Amino acid sequence: MRNVFVMGLDERNLDLLERTPTGRDCRFHRLLSVEELQRGEIDIEETLASARAVLDGFEGTVDAVIGFRDFPVTLLVPILCAERGLPAPDLEAVVRCEHKYWSRLLQQQVTDAHPAFSLVDLDSPDPRQDLEPGLDYPLWLKPIKSTSSELAYRVGDDRDFDDAVERLRRGVDRIGRPFESILERVDLPEGVAEAGRRHCLAEGALHGLQTAAEGYVYQGDVTVYAILDSVDFPGNPSFLRHQYPSGLPEGVQRRITDISEQVIEQHGLDHATFSVEFFYDPLEDELAIVEINPRHSQSHTPLFELVDGVANHERVLRLALGEEPALPETAAGEFAVAAEWFQRRFRDGVVTRVPTPEEVAALERSLPGVRVQIVPREGQRLSEMLAQDSYSYELAKIVIGGADELEMQAKYERCVKGLRFEVEEDRRRSEDETARS
């Protein structure tokens, strides 16, 4: 049995890993908790020291170190693996993907499938002066590095812009400061080195259908193995669901695959899984890259198991063990389509009741292909939850398999009706809460 250490391992992902073909012959060990890796402002050196202590104190062999969560996991895994001679992507290649400004510079060298963008100095007396000519409202302001769309704001006029800048100034250091300590390990190009944590990226607002390519790089060869669609709540930029497989025309999917392969190669990523997020405008027949993630999405993993019969954690395991990650094309699951749906609340408050485990289990038994994950704890203030976007709060993540989209929609509505949450209204509405309403 091979020993695999997983950064931020939780029960949901442990279950998925143990059901993969490779995972059946592995023992999985948690390498730090989710709270240690995501709560507050992370001290990179202290976190690395804690991880090293766990690995050094293990009496058996350490055969692989993996992770599939966002910052800082994506950057800690390459460091820890390099120290032990284990297979992993190069740290600098991962940083190229994670640094939003550096990534945009690389993208524009090989494709025009990206929005207009400008580097904005948050400490400038008038940050609006940093906008390049032609970059007009609506646009997005985003930190150079963020996670789960944290501190990403859509702005429609000067007032929105100034409001977003103030929020970014207050919150950007939580991730920006530890990311800056990672950048000290990398040789940054001159134009990128000026983009510190007190800078953000302004990007032209994209529109259309959201989609993503998932793939891997093995020994320099880039492979896209899936394309998924993402659907927002009506009139709101928060995700309603991520759906696999994509319903886009085959020609569009081929273009997504080609662009993804070009930009991943340009970033120099190797020995890694990745996802490239896009917007597709069907009226103009145009594609634009939202961002590049040097990991696969753990939220998509159960979808592959339901449709293909094997969770895509299998590919991560094979790469980490130095093995060919390709899976048999004949693999098939129980359902034709699957999606991770979100039950959300768009106002802050204190959770006074969540569905009980017995209620969740009864709902799952009544709906084949449904798995429910409750996100908040009873007594928790929604705004204190980890990794939430700027406009909503997750109440439940609901994985649903079905014969078609209509069947999934019916199952989702049954779940929302059957999952009883009670939230006490927050009377101390903050400025950030006003943005979510």
C-alpha positions as semicolon CSV with decimal commas, in nm:
position;residue;x (nm);y (nm);z (nm)
1;M;0,000;0,000;0,000
2;R;0,134;0,342;-0,098
3;N;0,102;0,638;0,138
4;V;-0,052;0,950;-0,010
5;F;-0,069;1,273;0,191
6;V;-0,354;1,506;0,096
7;M;-0,350;1,872;0,196
8;G;-0,684;1,971;0,349
9;L;-0,830;1,621;0,321
10;D;-1,195;1,597;0,431
11;E;-1,436;1,304;0,457
12;R;-1,610;1,380;0,127
13;N;-1,289;1,371;-0,073
14;L;-1,148;1,078;0,122
15;D;-1,453;0,875;0,022
16;L;-1,407;0,972;-0,344
17;L;-1,034;0,896;-0,340
18;E;-1,082;0,553;-0,185
19;R;-1,330;0,458;-0,458
20;T;-1,088;0,532;-0,744
21;P;-0,901;0,238;-0,904
22;T;-0,561;0,367;-0,791
23;G;-0,695;0,481;-0,454
24;R;-0,797;0,128;-0,359
25;D;-0,428;0,046;-0,324
26;C;-0,336;0,360;-0,126
27;R;-0,354;0,479;0,230
28;F;-0,457;0,845;0,256
29;H;-0,332;1,075;0,529
30;R;-0,449;1,427;0,602
31;L;-0,174;1,686;0,574
32;L;-0,315;1,979;0,775
33;S;-0,683;2,060;0,809
34;V;-0,895;2,283;0,588
35;E;-0,908;2,538;0,872
36;E;-0,528;2,546;0,901
37;L;-0,501;2,609;0,527
38;Q;-0,780;2,861;0,473
39;R;-0,867;3,040;0,796
40;G;-0,760;3,403;0,818
41;E;-0,424;3,517;0,683
42;I;-0,195;3,220;0,627
43;D;0,170;3,239;0,732
44;I;0,338;3,047;0,450
45;E;0,659;2,959;0,636
46;E;0,474;2,843;0,948
47;T;0,233;2,638;0,739
48;L;0,519;2,476;0,548
49;A;0,693;2,399;0,879
50;S;0,378;2,233;1,013
51;A;0,343;2,024;0,698
52;R;0,709;1,922;0,706
53;A;0,673;1,813;1,068
54;V;0,387;1,581;0,975
55;L;0,578;1,429;0,684
56;D;0,905;1,398;0,876
57;G;0,727;1,236;1,169
58;F;0,563;0,968;0,956
59;E;0,727;0,629;1,006
60;G;0,641;0,486;0,665
61;T;0,727;0,599;0,314
62;V;0,580;0,922;0,176
63;D;0,492;0,817;-0,179
64;A;0,298;1,126;-0,289
65;V;0,174;1,465;-0,170
66;I;-0,134;1,601;-0,343
67;G;-0,400;1,869;-0,309
68;F;-0,692;1,992;-0,513
69;R;-0,793;2,302;-0,322
70;D;-0,712;2,658;-0,419
71;F;-0,458;2,888;-0,252
72;P;-0,239;2,813;-0,069
73;V;-0,258;2,439;-0,141
74;T;-0,177;2,473;-0,512
75;L;0,150;2,648;-0,421
76;L;0,249;2,449;-0,113
77;V;0,230;2,110;-0,285
78;P;0,503;2,192;-0,544
79;I;0,733;2,320;-0,268
80;L;0,689;2,014;-0,047
81;C;0,722;1,772;-0,338
82;A;1,037;1,940;-0,471
83;E;1,197;1,904;-0,127
84;R;1,130;1,529;-0,130
85;G;1,191;1,457;-0,497
86;L;0,827;1,365;-0,558
87;P;0,646;1,423;-0,890
88;A;0,472;1,763;-0,902
89;P;0,445;2,073;-1,121
90;D;0,717;2,337;-1,107
91;L;0,638;2,616;-0,860
92;E;0,710;2,896;-1,108
93;A;0,472;2,746;-1,366
94;V;0,198;2,729;-1,105
95;V;0,261;3,091;-1,007
96;R;0,231;3,196;-1,372
97;C;-0,120;3,053;-1,372
98;E;-0,219;3,187;-1,030
99;H;-0,087;3,542;-1,075
100;K;-0,375;3,700;-1,266
101;Y;-0,170;3,975;-1,428
102;W;0,123;3,750;-1,528
103;S;-0,124;3,497;-1,669
104;R;-0,298;3,762;-1,881
105;L;0,036;3,874;-2,024
106;L;0,114;3,516;-2,123
107;Q;-0,232;3,458;-2,267
108;Q;-0,213;3,757;-2,498
109;Q;0,108;3,618;-2,649
110;V;-0,076;3,319;-2,798
111;T;-0,446;3,412;-2,828
112;D;-0,687;3,703;-2,846
113;A;-0,946;3,502;-2,647
114;H;-0,923;3,719;-2,335
115;P;-1,077;4,046;-2,213
116;A;-0,906;4,384;-2,215
117;F;-0,719;4,435;-1,887
118;S;-0,519;4,689;-1,687
119;L;-0,303;4,677;-1,377
120;V;-0,446;4,907;-1,109
121;D;-0,252;5,046;-0,811
122;L;-0,485;5,039;-0,510
123;D;-0,270;5,294;-0,326
124;S;-0,280;5,548;-0,608
125;P;-0,464;5,874;-0,525
126;D;-0,682;5,807;-0,831
127;P;-0,671;5,436;-0,934
128;R;-0,906;5,505;-1,225
129;Q;-0,617;5,673;-1,406
130;D;-0,453;5,330;-1,440
131;L;-0,725;5,206;-1,675
132;E;-0,602;5,155;-2,028
133;P;-0,781;5,354;-2,302
134;G;-1,078;5,159;-2,428
135;L;-1,134;4,965;-2,105
136;D;-1,481;5,091;-2,022
137;Y;-1,761;5,000;-1,784
138;P;-1,887;4,747;-1,702
139;L;-1,569;4,583;-1,580
140;W;-1,441;4,365;-1,296
141;L;-1,188;4,455;-1,029
142;K;-1,001;4,154;-0,892
143;P;-0,698;4,102;-0,666
144;I;-0,380;3,980;-0,833
145;K;-0,448;3,658;-0,642
146;S;-0,776;3,551;-0,486
147;T;-0,975;3,235;-0,422
148;S;-1,340;3,146;-0,484
149;S;-1,400;3,492;-0,638
150;E;-1,319;3,654;-0,303
151;L;-1,300;4,036;-0,338
152;A;-1,396;4,024;-0,707
153;Y;-1,641;4,307;-0,785
154;R;-1,836;4,395;-1,097
155;V;-1,844;4,773;-1,138
156;G;-2,069;4,973;-1,367
157;D;-1,964;5,334;-1,303
158;D;-1,715;5,556;-1,117
159;R;-1,903;5,523;-0,788
160;D;-1,895;5,141;-0,808
161;F;-1,526;5,158;-0,897
162;D;-1,438;5,372;-0,595
163;D;-1,650;5,153;-0,368
164;A;-1,477;4,836;-0,492
165;V;-1,133;4,991;-0,449
166;E;-1,212;5,069;-0,084
167;R;-1,322;4,710;-0,019
168;L;-1,012;4,576;-0,190
169;R;-0,786;4,804;0,012
170;R;-0,938;4,669;0,333
171;G;-0,930;4,300;0,242
172;V;-0,658;4,237;-0,014
173;D;-0,379;4,160;0,235
174;R;-0,545;3,840;0,365
175;I;-0,435;3,649;0,057
176;G;-0,205;3,909;-0,099
177;R;0,051;3,907;0,181
178;P;0,107;3,528;0,189
179;F;0,103;3,518;-0,192
180;E;0,374;3,781;-0,192
181;S;0,588;3,554;0,026
182;I;0,548;3,281;-0,239
183;L;0,654;3,527;-0,511
184;E;0,983;3,579;-0,327
185;R;1,071;3,220;-0,426
186;V;1,022;3,292;-0,797
187;D;1,222;3,494;-1,051
188;L;0,958;3,742;-1,168
189;P;0,984;3,923;-1,504
190;E;1,034;4,298;-1,474
191;G;0,679;4,388;-1,579
192;V;0,528;4,139;-1,336
193;A;0,748;4,228;-1,039
194;E;0,579;4,568;-1,008
195;A;0,239;4,402;-0,954
196;G;0,247;4,363;-0,575
197;R;-0,028;4,273;-0,335
198;R;-0,151;4,636;-0,333
199;H;-0,235;4,608;-0,701
200;C;-0,543;4,460;-0,861
201;L;-0,655;4,372;-1,210
202;A;-0,927;4,556;-1,400
203;E;-1,084;4,345;-1,672
204;G;-1,358;4,405;-1,924
205;A;-1,682;4,234;-1,817
206;L;-1,749;3,919;-2,014
207;H;-2,091;3,783;-2,102
208;G;-2,244;3,474;-2,251
209;L;-2,233;3,110;-2,145
210;Q;-1,976;3,002;-1,887
211;T;-1,778;2,689;-1,956
212;A;-1,452;2,525;-1,853
213;A;-1,202;2,281;-1,997
214;E;-1,044;2,028;-1,761
215;G;-0,725;1,849;-1,848
216;Y;-0,376;1,740;-1,748
217;V;-0,017;1,773;-1,863
218;Y;0,200;1,462;-1,856
219;Q;0,561;1,465;-1,978
220;G;0,493;1,788;-2,167
221;D;0,183;1,666;-2,351
222;V;-0,135;1,865;-2,283
223;T;-0,465;1,672;-2,281
224;V;-0,814;1,817;-2,240
225;Y;-1,041;1,536;-2,123
226;A;-1,365;1,720;-2,047
227;I;-1,564;2,040;-2,097
228;L;-1,824;2,150;-1,843
229;D;-2,084;2,426;-1,832
230;S;-2,146;2,666;-1,544
231;V;-2,480;2,839;-1,497
232;D;-2,543;3,146;-1,278
233;F;-2,850;3,230;-1,075
234;P;-3,072;3,456;-1,289
235;G;-2,952;3,816;-1,262
236;N;-2,669;3,727;-1,022
237;P;-2,302;3,634;-1,081
238;S;-2,312;3,346;-0,827
239;F;-2,310;2,991;-0,961
240;L;-2,634;2,793;-0,965
241;R;-2,467;2,477;-1,099
242;H;-2,164;2,322;-1,272
243;Q;-2,275;2,065;-1,530
244;Y;-2,103;1,777;-1,711
245;P;-2,085;1,708;-1,999
246;S;-2,111;2,041;-2,180
247;G;-2,406;2,112;-2,405
248;L;-2,209;2,345;-2,634
249;P;-2,176;2,260;-3,007
250;E;-1,887;2,029;-3,095
251;G;-1,714;2,299;-3,301
252;V;-1,710;2,536;-3,003
253;Q;-1,578;2,260;-2,778
254;R;-1,294;2,193;-3,024
255;R;-1,199;2,562;-3,015
256;I;-1,205;2,557;-2,633
257;T;-0,976;2,255;-2,639
258;D;-0,733;2,417;-2,885
259;I;-0,711;2,746;-2,692
260;S;-0,669;2,564;-2,360
261;E;-0,382;2,356;-2,495
262;Q;-0,209;2,668;-2,632
263;V;-0,227;2,872;-2,311
264;I;-0,133;2,584;-2,081
265;E;0,173;2,515;-2,294
266;Q;0,257;2,888;-2,288
267;H;0,247;2,887;-1,906
268;G;0,495;2,598;-1,895
269;L;0,274;2,382;-1,677
270;D;0,368;2,013;-1,661
271;H;0,284;1,714;-1,446
272;A;-0,039;1,873;-1,329
273;T;-0,412;1,882;-1,376
274;F;-0,571;2,213;-1,479
275;S;-0,894;2,389;-1,566
276;V;-0,938;2,684;-1,801
277;E;-1,257;2,885;-1,752
278;F;-1,423;3,062;-2,046
279;F;-1,719;3,273;-2,148
280;Y;-1,874;3,187;-2,484
281;D;-2,083;3,454;-2,657
282;P;-2,311;3,263;-2,899
283;L;-2,427;3,583;-3,074
284;E;-2,075;3,694;-3,165
285;D;-1,938;3,337;-3,166
286;E;-1,650;3,452;-2,945
287;L;-1,460;3,285;-2,662
288;A;-1,276;3,463;-2,379
289;I;-1,069;3,314;-2,096
290;V;-1,184;3,398;-1,744
291;E;-0,888;3,239;-1,563
292;I;-0,653;2,943;-1,554
293;N;-0,642;2,711;-1,251
294;P;-0,338;2,481;-1,211
295;R;-0,556;2,210;-1,056
296;H;-0,877;2,029;-1,137
297;S;-1,192;2,136;-0,957
298;Q;-1,275;1,915;-0,660
299;S;-1,639;2,026;-0,690
300;H;-1,652;1,859;-1,034
301;T;-1,508;1,528;-0,914
302;P;-1,836;1,352;-0,822
303;L;-1,979;1,450;-1,163
304;F;-1,717;1,242;-1,342
305;E;-1,793;0,945;-1,119
306;L;-2,165;0,969;-1,197
307;V;-2,118;1,007;-1,575
308;D;-1,785;0,833;-1,651
309;G;-1,776;0,585;-1,365
310;V;-1,442;0,716;-1,227
311;A;-1,384;1,035;-1,024
312;N;-1,118;1,258;-1,178
313;H;-0,920;1,240;-0,853
314;E;-0,786;0,927;-1,025
315;R;-0,583;1,142;-1,262
316;V;-0,434;1,344;-0,976
317;L;-0,327;1,026;-0,802
318;R;-0,165;0,880;-1,111
319;L;0,027;1,201;-1,184
320;A;0,146;1,223;-0,822
321;L;0,270;0,864;-0,839
322;G;0,448;0,927;-1,170
323;E;0,201;0,722;-1,376
324;E;0,022;0,784;-1,707
325;P;-0,308;0,958;-1,615
326;A;-0,516;0,861;-1,922
327;L;-0,830;0,659;-1,844
328;P;-1,004;0,401;-2,066
329;E;-1,244;0,565;-2,311
330;T;-1,493;0,287;-2,242
331;A;-1,548;0,399;-1,882
332;A;-1,916;0,475;-1,815
333;G;-2,123;0,572;-1,515
334;E;-2,490;0,540;-1,424
335;F;-2,613;0,879;-1,550
336;A;-2,605;1,068;-1,879
337;V;-2,555;1,407;-1,714
338;A;-2,457;1,534;-1,369
339;A;-2,416;1,870;-1,198
340;E;-2,318;2,024;-0,868
341;W;-2,601;2,258;-0,773
342;F;-2,589;2,529;-0,504
343;Q;-2,856;2,634;-0,260
344;R;-2,764;2,991;-0,165
345;R;-2,872;3,284;0,046
346;F;-2,807;3,638;-0,072
347;R;-2,824;3,813;0,269
348;D;-2,612;3,769;0,579
349;G;-2,750;3,624;0,899
350;V;-2,691;3,373;1,177
351;V;-2,787;3,013;1,104
352;T;-3,024;2,889;1,374
353;R;-3,109;2,555;1,211
354;V;-2,955;2,327;0,949
355;P;-3,098;2,002;0,814
356;T;-3,014;1,706;1,038
357;P;-2,804;1,413;0,911
358;E;-3,118;1,198;0,929
359;E;-3,312;1,444;0,712
360;V;-3,030;1,459;0,459
361;A;-2,999;1,079;0,446
362;A;-3,375;1,037;0,394
363;L;-3,369;1,289;0,109
364;E;-3,076;1,113;-0,058
365;R;-3,250;0,774;-0,031
366;S;-3,560;0,915;-0,199
367;L;-3,366;1,063;-0,496
368;P;-3,124;0,833;-0,681
369;G;-2,799;1,000;-0,782
370;V;-2,827;1,278;-0,521
371;R;-2,566;1,367;-0,257
372;V;-2,606;1,667;-0,027
373;Q;-2,333;1,858;0,159
374;I;-2,450;2,111;0,419
375;V;-2,211;2,406;0,427
376;P;-2,281;2,625;0,738
377;R;-2,286;2,510;1,098
378;E;-2,573;2,585;1,331
379;G;-2,493;2,909;1,512
380;Q;-2,254;3,030;1,241
381;R;-2,276;3,373;1,085
382;L;-2,284;3,328;0,708
383;S;-2,030;3,604;0,643
384;E;-1,778;3,414;0,858
385;M;-1,777;3,106;0,635
386;L;-1,464;3,029;0,435
387;A;-1,422;3,081;0,059
388;Q;-1,749;3,252;-0,032
389;D;-1,795;3,475;-0,335
390;S;-1,868;3,848;-0,304
391;Y;-2,242;3,820;-0,366
392;S;-2,387;3,517;-0,186
393;Y;-2,346;3,248;0,079
394;E;-2,363;2,872;0,020
395;L;-2,617;2,680;0,225
396;A;-2,584;2,344;0,052
397;K;-2,390;2,181;-0,231
398;I;-2,609;1,925;-0,406
399;V;-2,459;1,676;-0,653
400;I;-2,726;1,541;-0,886
401;G;-2,714;1,281;-1,163
402;G;-2,994;1,242;-1,413
403;A;-3,108;1,124;-1,753
404;D;-3,123;1,487;-1,870
405;E;-3,127;1,844;-1,743
406;L;-3,501;1,841;-1,680
407;E;-3,473;1,548;-1,441
408;M;-3,186;1,718;-1,257
409;Q;-3,390;2,039;-1,221
410;A;-3,679;1,844;-1,067
411;K;-3,444;1,674;-0,820
412;Y;-3,286;2,006;-0,728
413;E;-3,622;2,166;-0,656
414;R;-3,715;1,867;-0,438
415;C;-3,391;1,913;-0,244
416;V;-3,436;2,288;-0,191
417;K;-3,790;2,228;-0,069
418;G;-3,683;1,942;0,158
419;L;-3,372;2,103;0,314
420;R;-3,493;2,315;0,603
421;F;-3,262;2,600;0,699
422;E;-3,349;2,876;0,943
423;V;-3,146;3,198;0,939
424;E;-3,191;3,491;1,175
425;E;-3,169;3,818;0,986
426;D;-2,852;4,014;1,050
427;R;-2,940;4,360;1,176
428;R;-2,579;4,474;1,158
429;R;-2,549;4,492;0,782
430;S;-2,195;4,577;0,676
431;E;-2,086;4,763;0,365
432;D;-1,978;4,436;0,211
433;E;-2,320;4,286;0,281
434;T;-2,485;4,566;0,088
435;A;-2,287;4,454;-0,217
436;R;-2,424;4,100;-0,183
437;S;-2,791;4,203;-0,163
